[in-house]
Amino acid sequence: MNTVTIDVRSLTDSLVNAARAMQTANATGPRYRFSSPQALMRTLGGSDSI
């Protein structure tokens, strides 16, 4: 089974995690990150009024 993590975080948090992964050569696995719940819902085809 393959797992993909979907989460909502700021760009700053995402960049911190990316820098840590590059420094340690330890990736966290496949992720889709969104800057807001509205962006997530628009991508999934739902209403963006949360």
Summary of the structure (lengths in Angstrom):
residues: 50
radius of gyration: 12.9
end to end distance: 30.8
largest distance: 38.6
contacts: 96
relative contact order: 0.25
helix: 44%
strand: 16%
